[in-house]
């Protein structure tokens, strides 16, 4: 190995991850505050609830996976111990799994809102159920990571340790790890891809076959003209949300397709007696880093379609200062109330004596 080339590559890797982390942190934290503000003002708007959970998933990737990669690139070895090794490996999969699951929820929600307009009335409860399954399944698909990964020492120096899969050191059959890797690939990419394609085909079919003949009679009188105007505005708002969801989907596919294309080639080649496909580890690493940019850019994508960013950023300082001032007054009132109760109890006790 050329040590100078390795050092240059390592520096580039660290710089790329730091830039990605800063970009993701600014976007996701900013969007979390904007979504929180809108939820406080508009309460339980369905799209904001879904975006909040998408944002939480992206924050897990931003503040767990990226800092870990930066520190590991700097130290080159694992110094966090076995417990932290298992926890971080769990969240490595949990963040991206949850993001994919919430994306599926968004696509299903858009499909139902278009194909079954009256389902909007129970949409919030339906989304809560879908989000519960999203969190539960993401947790379950990530749980095997705890058993697969462990801390292993370097053969030549026991003080130098790495957080590695147990099959790497001969503690687990590699077939189990391969089966789990295929399962995560299905959950994170291939199953969401199928659901996304089905949902948007149905949305396209619904819009294409929508019967406008009944709506032409709405022009007969002015009262029904208002109904027509309201219907058009509602449809325009739905189309805007559909475009936003489609943009998130497109970016998801753009980021994850190269990585899982390489992974599929690896799976195919694994079953052969002669290995013909060799993908350099550096290429796999670059492709996965490119895939994680999905969590970095999601906030900017749905922020562009959902919010007036300039107006939101201008309103945010006032909202936060008002919110914190209100909470401070609430805490102060609670403290005064408790002090009065203590004084009252003390007075009663003294009278009894």
PLY file of the C-alpha trace (Angstrom):
ply
format ascii 1.0
element vertex 353
property float x
property float y
property float z
element edge 352
property int vertex1
property int vertex2
end_header
0.00 0.00 0.00
1.22 3.49 -0.84
1.08 5.27 2.54
1.07 8.78 1.06
-1.92 7.94 -1.20
-3.72 6.37 1.77
-3.18 9.51 3.88
-4.49 11.77 1.09
-7.55 9.54 0.64
-8.16 9.55 4.40
-8.02 13.34 4.52
-10.47 13.60 1.63
-12.78 11.15 3.40
-12.70 13.18 6.63
-13.27 16.48 4.81
-16.21 15.05 2.81
-17.88 13.70 5.95
-17.35 16.98 7.86
-18.85 19.04 5.00
-21.75 16.59 4.74
-22.32 16.73 8.51
-22.37 20.56 8.61
-24.74 20.72 5.64
-27.04 18.06 7.13
-27.00 19.55 10.64
-27.95 23.05 9.46
-30.73 21.77 7.19
-32.25 19.19 9.53
-32.10 21.24 12.74
-33.47 24.29 10.93
-36.27 22.24 9.39
-37.08 20.64 12.77
-37.66 24.10 14.25
-39.76 25.18 11.25
-41.92 22.04 11.41
-42.30 22.45 15.20
-43.44 26.06 14.71
-46.01 25.07 12.09
-47.32 22.20 14.23
-47.79 24.63 17.14
-49.69 27.06 14.91
-51.62 24.66 12.66
-51.73 21.77 15.12
-52.21 18.29 13.57
-51.75 18.85 9.84
-51.08 15.42 8.31
-48.22 16.36 6.05
-46.34 18.12 8.90
-46.61 15.04 11.13
-45.12 12.87 8.38
-42.39 15.42 7.70
-41.57 15.55 11.43
-40.95 11.79 11.52
-38.92 11.98 8.31
-36.88 14.75 9.92
-36.28 12.68 13.07
-34.97 9.79 10.93
-32.63 12.17 9.09
-31.43 13.64 12.41
-30.48 10.14 13.61
-28.29 9.69 10.52
-26.88 13.22 10.88
-25.94 13.09 14.56
-25.11 9.37 14.91
-23.70 7.96 11.67
-21.77 10.96 10.32
-19.94 11.93 13.57
-19.04 8.26 14.13
-17.56 8.04 10.63
-15.56 11.24 11.16
-14.14 10.05 14.50
-13.36 6.59 13.14
-11.57 8.08 10.12
-9.43 10.18 12.46
-8.63 7.50 15.08
-8.59 4.54 12.60
-9.51 2.18 15.48
-12.50 1.65 17.78
-12.12 2.94 21.34
-15.80 3.01 22.36
-16.11 -0.47 23.84
-18.48 -3.29 22.96
-21.70 -1.64 24.23
-21.21 1.54 22.22
-20.20 -0.58 19.21
-23.53 -2.43 19.28
-25.58 0.74 19.93
-24.01 2.70 17.07
-24.36 -0.22 14.66
-28.04 -0.51 15.62
-28.67 3.16 14.86
-26.67 2.95 11.61
-29.45 0.80 10.17
-32.32 2.24 12.23
-31.94 5.78 10.86
-32.00 4.84 7.16
-34.66 2.13 7.75
-36.97 4.60 9.48
-36.41 7.16 6.71
-37.42 4.59 4.06
-40.45 3.46 6.08
-41.70 7.03 6.59
-41.23 7.69 2.87
-43.51 4.71 2.18
-46.07 6.20 4.61
-45.95 9.51 2.71
-46.51 7.79 -0.65
-49.43 5.72 0.68
-50.93 8.85 2.27
-50.71 10.74 -1.06
-52.27 7.82 -2.94
-55.20 7.53 -0.51
-55.79 11.30 -0.45
-56.09 11.29 -4.27
-57.93 8.01 -4.86
-60.17 8.29 -1.79
-60.73 12.01 -1.09
-63.11 11.37 1.83
-60.42 9.38 3.66
-58.92 12.74 4.62
-61.32 12.82 7.59
-59.62 9.85 9.27
-56.22 10.58 7.74
-54.51 11.58 10.99
-55.47 8.35 12.77
-54.48 6.31 9.72
-51.09 8.02 9.57
-50.50 7.36 13.27
-51.06 3.64 12.66
-48.74 3.67 9.63
-46.06 5.54 11.58
-46.36 3.06 14.45
-45.66 0.20 12.02
-42.83 2.22 10.44
-41.08 2.70 13.79
-41.76 -0.90 14.90
-40.50 -2.56 11.72
-37.46 -0.25 11.52
-36.62 -1.23 15.11
-37.01 -4.95 14.39
-34.94 -4.89 11.18
-32.15 -3.05 13.03
-32.12 -5.28 16.12
-29.94 -8.10 14.64
-27.11 -5.57 14.32
-26.67 -5.86 18.11
-25.91 -9.58 17.78
-23.89 -9.40 14.58
-21.33 -6.76 15.58
-18.70 -7.04 18.28
-15.32 -5.61 19.23
-12.29 -7.58 18.01
-8.59 -7.02 18.68
-5.91 -6.76 16.02
-3.96 -10.07 15.68
-0.63 -8.31 16.22
-1.71 -5.85 18.91
-4.54 -6.61 21.35
-4.82 -2.94 22.37
-5.92 -1.97 18.85
-9.60 -2.88 18.42
-12.27 -2.55 15.73
-16.06 -2.76 15.74
-16.59 -5.54 13.19
-19.15 -8.16 12.17
-18.69 -11.46 14.01
-18.34 -13.43 10.76
-15.23 -11.35 10.01
-13.44 -12.95 12.98
-14.99 -16.42 12.58
-17.58 -16.13 15.38
-20.62 -16.37 13.09
-21.49 -18.16 9.87
-21.18 -15.66 7.00
-24.39 -17.04 5.45
-26.43 -15.57 8.31
-24.82 -12.17 7.80
-25.47 -12.38 4.05
-29.13 -13.30 4.67
-29.51 -10.35 7.04
-27.82 -8.00 4.55
-30.29 -9.10 1.86
-33.19 -8.56 4.30
-32.05 -4.99 5.06
-31.63 -4.32 1.33
-35.20 -5.49 0.74
-36.55 -3.36 3.60
-34.58 -0.17 2.92
-34.67 -0.10 -0.87
-36.46 -2.80 -2.88
-39.79 -3.01 -0.99
-40.11 0.81 -0.74
-39.32 0.97 -4.46
-42.19 -1.43 -5.25
-44.63 0.48 -3.01
-43.56 3.84 -4.46
-44.02 2.62 -8.05
-47.45 1.13 -7.23
-48.65 4.27 -5.41
-47.58 6.68 -8.13
-48.99 4.45 -10.88
-52.31 4.52 -9.04
-52.09 8.30 -8.58
-51.37 8.75 -12.30
-54.23 6.41 -13.20
-56.64 8.28 -10.89
-55.80 11.65 -12.41
-55.94 10.25 -15.93
-59.34 8.60 -15.52
-60.88 11.35 -13.39
-64.32 12.16 -14.78
-64.66 15.90 -15.30
-68.04 15.70 -17.04
-69.93 16.05 -13.77
-67.88 19.09 -12.85
-68.80 21.03 -16.02
-72.32 21.53 -14.64
-70.85 23.47 -11.72
-70.77 26.57 -13.89
-74.57 26.81 -13.97
-74.87 29.21 -11.04
-72.58 31.39 -8.94
-72.97 29.34 -5.75
-71.69 26.20 -7.41
-68.96 28.25 -9.07
-67.59 28.80 -5.57
-67.64 25.05 -5.00
-65.75 24.60 -8.27
-63.20 27.21 -7.21
-62.73 25.52 -3.84
-62.33 22.11 -5.53
-59.67 23.48 -7.87
-57.77 25.07 -4.98
-57.91 21.81 -3.03
-56.66 19.87 -6.04
-53.87 22.40 -6.57
-52.77 22.01 -2.92
-52.82 18.22 -3.28
-50.74 18.43 -6.46
-48.16 20.57 -4.65
-47.81 17.95 -1.89
-47.62 15.19 -4.52
-44.80 17.07 -6.30
-42.99 17.43 -2.97
-43.34 13.70 -2.23
-42.24 12.82 -5.75
-39.15 15.02 -5.35
-38.22 13.23 -2.09
-38.79 9.88 -3.82
-36.64 10.88 -6.82
-33.81 11.98 -4.56
-34.12 8.77 -2.52
-33.81 6.66 -5.69
-30.96 8.80 -7.03
-28.95 8.39 -3.81
-29.60 4.72 -3.01
-29.81 3.08 -6.46
-26.03 3.09 -7.21
-25.23 1.54 -3.83
-27.86 -1.19 -4.07
-26.98 -1.87 -7.72
-23.45 -2.65 -6.53
-24.85 -4.67 -3.60
-27.05 -6.71 -5.98
-24.02 -7.54 -8.13
-22.22 -8.64 -4.97
-25.16 -10.87 -3.93
-25.28 -12.48 -7.39
-21.54 -13.07 -7.40
-21.56 -14.52 -3.87
-23.58 -17.52 -5.03
-21.10 -18.44 -7.75
-18.23 -20.87 -7.32
-15.93 -18.52 -9.22
-16.01 -14.88 -8.18
-16.04 -12.74 -11.35
-17.26 -9.41 -9.94
-14.85 -7.55 -7.71
-16.01 -4.16 -6.42
-13.21 -2.26 -4.65
-14.02 -1.41 -1.03
-13.29 2.27 -1.68
-16.04 2.31 -4.37
-18.53 0.70 -1.97
-17.58 3.26 0.69
-18.07 6.17 -1.72
-21.43 4.79 -2.89
-22.66 4.41 0.71
-21.50 7.92 1.57
-23.40 9.15 -1.50
-26.45 7.21 -0.27
-26.32 8.93 3.13
-26.50 12.32 1.40
-30.20 11.46 1.05
-30.63 12.28 4.76
-28.56 15.45 4.33
-30.59 16.88 1.46
-34.11 15.70 2.37
-34.73 18.76 4.55
-33.81 21.11 1.71
-36.01 19.21 -0.77
-39.25 19.15 1.25
-38.49 22.57 2.74
-38.46 24.07 -0.76
-41.87 22.61 -1.68
-43.67 22.94 1.66
-42.56 26.22 3.22
-41.70 29.78 2.31
-38.19 29.43 3.74
-37.41 33.16 3.85
-40.65 33.95 5.70
-40.20 30.97 8.06
-36.65 31.97 8.99
-37.79 35.53 9.68
-40.64 34.31 11.92
-38.58 31.69 13.76
-36.64 33.96 16.22
-39.84 35.70 17.34
-41.66 32.39 17.77
-38.83 30.79 19.76
-38.37 33.81 22.05
-42.13 33.94 22.70
-42.26 30.20 23.33
-39.33 30.24 25.76
-40.71 33.33 27.56
-44.11 31.61 27.94
-42.48 28.46 29.34
-40.33 30.50 31.72
-43.42 32.29 33.07
-45.19 28.95 33.41
-42.27 27.50 35.41
-42.11 30.62 37.60
-45.84 30.39 38.35
-45.45 26.72 39.26
-42.56 27.53 41.62
-44.58 30.30 43.30
-47.53 27.92 43.71
-45.31 25.27 45.31
-43.74 27.83 47.68
-47.19 28.93 48.80
-48.18 25.32 49.45
-45.01 24.77 51.51
-45.67 27.94 53.54
-49.29 26.89 54.07
-48.28 23.38 55.19
-45.64 24.81 57.54
-48.20 27.20 59.07
-50.72 24.37 59.58
-48.10 22.17 61.23
-47.08 24.97 63.59
-50.73 25.54 64.60
-51.18 21.83 65.34
-48.17 21.89 67.66
0 1
1 2
2 3
3 4
4 5
5 6
6 7
7 8
8 9
9 10
10 11
11 12
12 13
13 14
14 15
15 16
16 17
17 18
18 19
19 20
20 21
21 22
22 23
23 24
24 25
25 26
26 27
27 28
28 29
29 30
30 31
31 32
32 33
33 34
34 35
35 36
36 37
37 38
38 39
39 40
40 41
41 42
42 43
43 44
44 45
45 46
46 47
47 48
48 49
49 50
50 51
51 52
52 53
53 54
54 55
55 56
56 57
57 58
58 59
59 60
60 61
61 62
62 63
63 64
64 65
65 66
66 67
67 68
68 69
69 70
70 71
71 72
72 73
73 74
74 75
75 76
76 77
77 78
78 79
79 80
80 81
81 82
82 83
83 84
84 85
85 86
86 87
87 88
88 89
89 90
90 91
91 92
92 93
93 94
94 95
95 96
96 97
97 98
98 99
99 100
100 101
101 102
102 103
103 104
104 105
105 106
106 107
107 108
108 109
109 110
110 111
111 112
112 113
113 114
114 115
115 116
116 117
117 118
118 119
119 120
120 121
121 122
122 123
123 124
124 125
125 126
126 127
127 128
128 129
129 130
130 131
131 132
132 133
133 134
134 135
135 136
136 137
137 138
138 139
139 140
140 141
141 142
142 143
143 144
144 145
145 146
146 147
147 148
148 149
149 150
150 151
151 152
152 153
153 154
154 155
155 156
156 157
157 158
158 159
159 160
160 161
161 162
162 163
163 164
164 165
165 166
166 167
167 168
168 169
169 170
170 171
171 172
172 173
173 174
174 175
175 176
176 177
177 178
178 179
179 180
180 181
181 182
182 183
183 184
184 185
185 186
186 187
187 188
188 189
189 190
190 191
191 192
192 193
193 194
194 195
195 196
196 197
197 198
198 199
199 200
200 201
201 202
202 203
203 204
204 205
205 206
206 207
207 208
208 209
209 210
210 211
211 212
212 213
213 214
214 215
215 216
216 217
217 218
218 219
219 220
220 221
221 222
222 223
223 224
224 225
225 226
226 227
227 228
228 229
229 230
230 231
231 232
232 233
233 234
234 235
235 236
236 237
237 238
238 239
239 240
240 241
241 242
242 243
243 244
244 245
245 246
246 247
247 248
248 249
249 250
250 251
251 252
252 253
253 254
254 255
255 256
256 257
257 258
258 259
259 260
260 261
261 262
262 263
263 264
264 265
265 266
266 267
267 268
268 269
269 270
270 271
271 272
272 273
273 274
274 275
275 276
276 277
277 278
278 279
279 280
280 281
281 282
282 283
283 284
284 285
285 286
286 287
287 288
288 289
289 290
290 291
291 292
292 293
293 294
294 295
295 296
296 297
297 298
298 299
299 300
300 301
301 302
302 303
303 304
304 305
305 306
306 307
307 308
308 309
309 310
310 311
311 312
312 313
313 314
314 315
315 316
316 317
317 318
318 319
319 320
320 321
321 322
322 323
323 324
324 325
325 326
326 327
327 328
328 329
329 330
330 331
331 332
332 333
333 334
334 335
335 336
336 337
337 338
338 339
339 340
340 341
341 342
342 343
343 344
344 345
345 346
346 347
347 348
348 349
349 350
350 351
351 352
